């Protein structure tokens, strides 16, 4: 572990995981809120919750990527909606 790394325990669904991270508390909390939003309302076992989080992440990345490609094609646009 480096000076900036630290171990944190996070909860996804009904399980706790200990991970090493260099992220500061504010960024880590934002990420964990995204994960919680992704699994909220997902019924089923832990694997289904993790799959829901993975699919949600992939969807968000795809949306951002599509918006960036649109901006690259139309640089006069300065607003991402």
Secondary structure, DSSP 8 states (H G I E B T S, - for coil): --SS-EEEEEEETTEEEEEEE---HHHHHHHHHHHHHHHTT--S-HHHHHHHHHHHHHHHHHHHHHHHHHHHH-TT-----
